[in-house]
Amino acid sequence: MTVNLPQLRAFLAVVDTGGFGAAADELGMSQSAVSHAVASLERELAAPLLIRSSPARATVLGERLVPYARTALSAVRSLEAVAAEAAGALAGTVRLAATPTVCRGLVPGLLRHWRAGQPNVTVRVFEGDSAEIAAWLEDGTADAAVLVDPPPGTGVPLVEDRYRALLPRDHPLAGEAAVDVRDLEDDPFLVSPGGCETRLRELHRLAGARVTPTHRVRDLATLISMVQAGLGVTVLTEASRPLVPPDLVLLPVTPPASRRLALSGPRDRPWLPAVRVLAESAAARQWTTEP
């Protein structure tokens, strides 16, 4: 059996992008070359690995092989990166994962900073929720991530991202300098499920307020649109400000609360040299999600 890296790269690209055409664009190859690489891998393993639908998805066997393929490619990329560092030529691609709010409120500044200081390192951004980001970092889909409230000592601290109340501009509290969380108890309350809801419940607990979500909305843009439509209010963080339309206001909450953002590589294997350099560069300056 002869399995090679181009086969694994093509297979994972189709899994990650959901199609052969998108995988070809991702890899800078022709679609026929991607199809050939995947087909040759399937011949080597004597079993189909992909269901050729729209979107394409892995078979049961394919799903079992994905983490091993990621580990193999991650190891090779690490070898290449260490060799490049030893030669004094730091270059390559770093795959950075972050939540949607962090992608909009913090990541653009990081990308500008890194592009100026490390022009030969390309950073590709993946959006996901906190659980997805942790999984991507663990299985090698991502090389680095901006983590929300990680355990102490994890990664490089970047910023304290403060919580804010998101209200329609005609809301009775919209003109206040700050909003007491308890004053939102009578409003329909919208939350994003998962880690966001857990943090908001803790915020209400600290304020001595109760919270009974009216709707749970995973997509941030949908959540903001529902507030815009007058269907309720919510609490986001300052990093969300670039998404807030003119007819909504984002106001400080009392008691004041924030979440910690840190840049980290994988926990259970060495960081890529480029990730280490980017982390050190980010740690050397002050970051903010404030306007």
C-alpha positions as CSV (number, residue, x, y, z in Angstrom):
1,M,0.0,0.0,0.0
2,T,1.4,3.4,-1.0
3,V,-0.4,6.4,0.5
4,N,1.2,9.8,-0.3
5,L,0.8,13.4,1.0
6,P,-0.9,14.8,-2.1
7,Q,-3.6,12.2,-1.8
8,L,-4.2,13.1,1.9
9,R,-4.2,16.8,1.1
10,A,-6.8,16.4,-1.6
11,F,-9.0,14.1,0.5
12,L,-9.0,16.6,3.5
13,A,-9.5,19.6,1.2
14,V,-12.7,18.0,-0.2
15,V,-13.9,17.1,3.3
16,D,-13.2,20.7,4.6
17,T,-14.6,22.6,1.6
18,G,-17.5,20.2,0.7
19,G,-16.6,19.9,-3.0
20,F,-14.0,19.0,-5.5
21,G,-14.1,22.4,-7.2
22,A,-13.7,24.3,-3.9
23,A,-10.9,21.9,-2.9
24,A,-9.1,22.6,-6.2
25,D,-9.3,26.4,-5.5
26,E,-8.0,25.8,-2.0
27,L,-5.0,23.8,-3.2
28,G,-4.2,25.7,-6.3
29,M,-4.8,22.6,-8.5
30,S,-7.2,21.6,-11.2
31,Q,-10.4,19.9,-10.3
32,S,-9.4,16.8,-12.3
33,A,-6.1,16.6,-10.3
34,V,-8.0,16.6,-7.0
35,S,-10.4,14.0,-8.3
36,H,-7.5,11.8,-9.5
37,A,-5.7,12.1,-6.1
38,V,-8.8,11.2,-4.1
39,A,-9.6,8.3,-6.5
40,S,-6.0,6.9,-6.3
41,L,-6.2,7.1,-2.4
42,E,-9.5,5.1,-2.6
43,R,-7.9,2.6,-4.8
44,E,-5.0,2.2,-2.4
45,L,-7.3,1.7,0.5
46,A,-9.8,-0.5,-1.5
47,A,-12.8,1.5,-0.3
48,P,-14.7,4.7,-1.0
49,L,-13.8,7.6,1.3
50,L,-16.2,10.3,-0.1
51,I,-19.8,10.4,-0.9
52,R,-19.9,12.5,-4.1
53,S,-22.9,14.6,-3.4
54,S,-23.5,18.3,-2.9
55,P,-21.9,19.0,-0.6
56,A,-19.4,16.1,-0.7
57,R,-19.0,14.3,2.6
58,A,-16.9,11.5,4.0
59,T,-18.1,7.9,4.2
60,V,-18.0,6.1,7.6
61,L,-14.5,4.9,6.7
62,G,-13.5,8.4,5.5
63,E,-14.6,9.9,8.8
64,R,-12.4,7.4,10.7
65,L,-9.4,8.3,8.5
66,V,-9.8,12.1,8.8
67,P,-8.0,12.6,12.2
68,Y,-5.1,10.3,11.1
69,A,-4.8,12.2,7.8
70,R,-4.7,15.5,9.7
71,T,-2.1,14.2,12.1
72,A,0.1,13.1,9.2
73,L,-0.1,16.4,7.4
74,S,0.4,18.4,10.6
75,A,3.6,16.4,11.3
76,V,4.9,17.1,7.8
77,R,4.1,20.8,8.1
78,S,5.9,20.9,11.4
79,L,9.0,19.3,9.9
80,E,9.0,21.8,7.0
81,A,8.5,24.7,9.4
82,V,11.3,23.6,11.7
83,A,13.6,23.2,8.7
84,A,12.7,26.6,7.4
85,E,13.3,28.2,10.8
86,A,16.7,26.5,11.0
87,A,17.5,28.0,7.6
88,G,16.5,31.4,8.8
89,A,13.6,31.5,6.4
90,L,10.4,31.7,8.4
91,A,7.5,31.3,6.0
92,G,4.4,29.2,5.3
93,T,0.7,29.2,6.2
94,V,-0.8,29.3,9.7
95,R,-4.4,28.3,10.1
96,L,-6.1,30.5,12.8
97,A,-9.4,29.7,14.3
98,A,-11.6,32.2,16.1
99,T,-15.3,32.8,17.0
100,P,-17.3,35.2,14.7
101,T,-17.1,38.1,17.1
102,V,-13.4,37.7,17.6
103,C,-12.9,37.5,13.8
104,R,-14.6,40.9,13.4
105,G,-13.4,42.7,16.5
106,L,-9.8,41.6,17.0
107,V,-8.5,39.4,14.2
108,P,-8.3,42.2,11.5
109,G,-5.8,44.1,13.8
110,L,-3.8,41.0,14.4
111,L,-3.6,40.2,10.7
112,R,-2.4,43.8,9.9
113,H,0.2,43.5,12.6
114,W,1.5,40.1,11.5
115,R,1.5,41.1,7.8
116,A,3.8,44.0,8.6
117,G,6.1,42.0,10.8
118,Q,6.1,38.6,9.1
119,P,5.2,39.2,5.4
120,N,6.3,35.7,4.4
121,V,3.8,34.0,6.8
122,T,0.2,33.7,5.5
123,V,-2.6,33.5,8.1
124,R,-5.8,31.8,7.0
125,V,-8.8,32.4,9.3
126,F,-11.5,29.8,10.2
127,E,-14.7,30.9,11.9
128,G,-16.4,28.6,14.4
129,D,-17.9,28.4,17.9
130,S,-15.8,27.7,20.9
131,A,-16.4,23.9,20.8
132,E,-15.5,23.7,17.1
133,I,-12.3,25.8,17.7
134,A,-11.1,23.5,20.5
135,A,-11.7,20.4,18.3
136,W,-9.9,22.0,15.3
137,L,-6.9,22.8,17.5
138,E,-6.9,19.3,18.8
139,D,-7.2,17.4,15.5
140,G,-4.8,19.7,13.5
141,T,-7.4,21.4,11.4
142,A,-6.2,24.7,13.0
143,D,-2.6,25.5,13.9
144,A,-3.6,28.3,16.4
145,A,-6.7,29.8,17.8
146,V,-8.0,32.7,19.8
147,L,-9.5,31.0,22.8
148,V,-12.2,32.4,25.0
149,D,-11.7,32.2,28.7
150,P,-9.0,29.4,28.5
151,P,-7.6,27.8,31.6
152,P,-5.0,30.0,33.4
153,G,-1.6,29.8,31.7
154,T,-2.9,28.8,28.3
155,G,-1.5,30.7,25.4
156,V,-0.7,34.4,25.2
157,P,-3.2,36.7,26.8
158,L,-4.5,39.3,24.3
159,V,-7.3,41.4,25.7
160,E,-10.2,41.6,28.1
161,D,-13.3,41.8,25.9
162,R,-16.0,43.6,27.9
163,Y,-19.7,42.7,27.9
164,R,-22.3,45.1,26.4
165,A,-26.1,45.3,26.3
166,L,-27.4,45.3,22.7
167,L,-30.7,47.4,22.5
168,P,-32.8,49.1,19.9
169,R,-32.1,52.8,19.7
170,D,-35.6,53.5,20.8
171,H,-35.4,51.3,23.9
172,P,-36.1,53.2,27.2
173,L,-32.6,52.4,28.4
174,A,-30.8,53.3,25.1
175,G,-29.8,56.7,26.4
176,E,-28.2,55.5,29.6
177,A,-24.4,55.5,30.1
178,A,-24.6,51.9,31.3
179,V,-27.4,49.3,31.7
180,D,-27.9,47.3,34.9
181,V,-28.4,43.7,33.9
182,R,-31.4,43.5,36.3
183,D,-33.2,46.1,34.3
184,L,-33.4,43.8,31.3
185,E,-35.4,41.1,33.2
186,D,-38.7,42.3,31.7
187,D,-37.4,42.3,28.1
188,P,-37.5,39.2,25.9
189,F,-34.0,37.9,26.1
190,L,-32.1,36.4,23.1
191,V,-29.0,34.2,23.5
192,S,-26.5,32.3,21.4
193,P,-26.4,28.7,22.8
194,G,-23.3,27.0,24.0
195,G,-20.4,28.8,25.7
196,C,-22.1,32.2,25.2
197,E,-25.2,31.2,27.1
198,T,-23.1,29.8,29.9
199,R,-21.2,33.1,30.3
200,L,-24.4,35.2,30.2
201,R,-26.0,33.0,32.8
202,E,-23.0,33.6,35.1
203,L,-23.2,37.4,34.4
204,H,-26.9,37.4,35.5
205,R,-26.1,35.3,38.5
206,L,-23.4,37.8,39.6
207,A,-25.9,40.6,39.1
208,G,-28.6,38.8,41.1
209,A,-30.8,38.8,38.0
210,R,-32.8,36.0,36.5
211,V,-32.6,35.0,32.8
212,T,-35.1,33.1,30.8
213,P,-34.1,33.1,27.1
214,T,-37.0,33.7,24.7
215,H,-35.0,32.5,21.7
216,R,-31.7,30.7,21.3
217,V,-30.0,31.8,18.0
218,R,-26.7,30.3,16.9
219,D,-25.9,32.7,14.1
220,L,-24.7,36.1,15.3
221,A,-26.0,38.0,12.4
222,T,-29.5,36.5,12.9
223,L,-29.3,37.4,16.6
224,I,-28.5,41.0,15.8
225,S,-31.3,41.1,13.2
226,M,-33.8,39.9,15.7
227,V,-32.9,42.7,18.1
228,Q,-33.2,45.0,15.2
229,A,-36.7,43.7,14.5
230,G,-37.7,44.5,18.1
231,L,-38.0,40.8,19.1
232,G,-35.8,41.2,22.2
233,V,-32.5,42.3,23.6
234,T,-29.3,40.5,24.3
235,V,-25.8,40.9,25.8
236,L,-22.8,40.7,23.5
237,T,-19.2,41.8,23.8
238,E,-17.3,44.9,22.6
239,A,-15.8,42.8,19.8
240,S,-19.3,42.7,18.2
241,R,-19.4,46.4,17.7
242,P,-18.4,46.3,14.0
243,L,-21.6,44.3,13.3
244,V,-23.9,46.7,15.1
245,P,-26.2,48.7,12.7
246,P,-27.0,52.4,13.3
247,D,-30.4,51.7,14.8
248,L,-29.0,49.6,17.6
249,V,-26.8,50.7,20.6
250,L,-24.1,48.7,22.4
251,L,-23.9,49.9,26.0
252,P,-21.7,48.9,29.0
253,V,-23.4,46.6,31.6
254,T,-23.3,46.7,35.3
255,P,-21.9,44.9,37.1
256,P,-19.0,45.2,34.7
257,A,-17.9,41.9,33.2
258,S,-15.5,40.7,30.5
259,R,-14.2,37.5,28.9
260,R,-10.5,36.8,28.4
261,L,-9.1,36.2,24.9
262,A,-5.8,34.4,24.4
263,L,-3.8,33.2,21.4
264,S,-2.8,29.6,21.7
265,G,-1.3,26.7,19.7
266,P,-2.3,23.1,20.3
267,R,-2.0,21.8,23.9
268,D,-0.7,18.3,23.2
269,R,2.0,18.9,20.5
270,P,4.7,21.5,19.7
271,W,3.6,24.7,18.2
272,L,4.7,25.5,14.7
273,P,7.6,27.9,14.7
274,A,5.5,30.4,12.8
275,V,2.8,30.2,15.5
276,R,5.4,30.8,18.2
277,V,6.7,33.9,16.4
278,L,3.2,35.3,15.8
279,A,2.3,34.7,19.4
280,E,5.4,36.5,20.6
281,S,4.7,39.3,18.2
282,A,1.1,39.7,19.5
283,A,2.3,39.6,23.1
284,A,4.6,42.5,22.5
285,R,1.9,45.1,22.0
286,Q,-1.4,46.2,23.7
287,W,-4.6,45.0,22.1
288,T,-8.2,46.2,22.5
289,T,-11.7,45.5,21.2
290,E,-12.7,49.1,22.1
291,P,-13.4,51.5,19.2
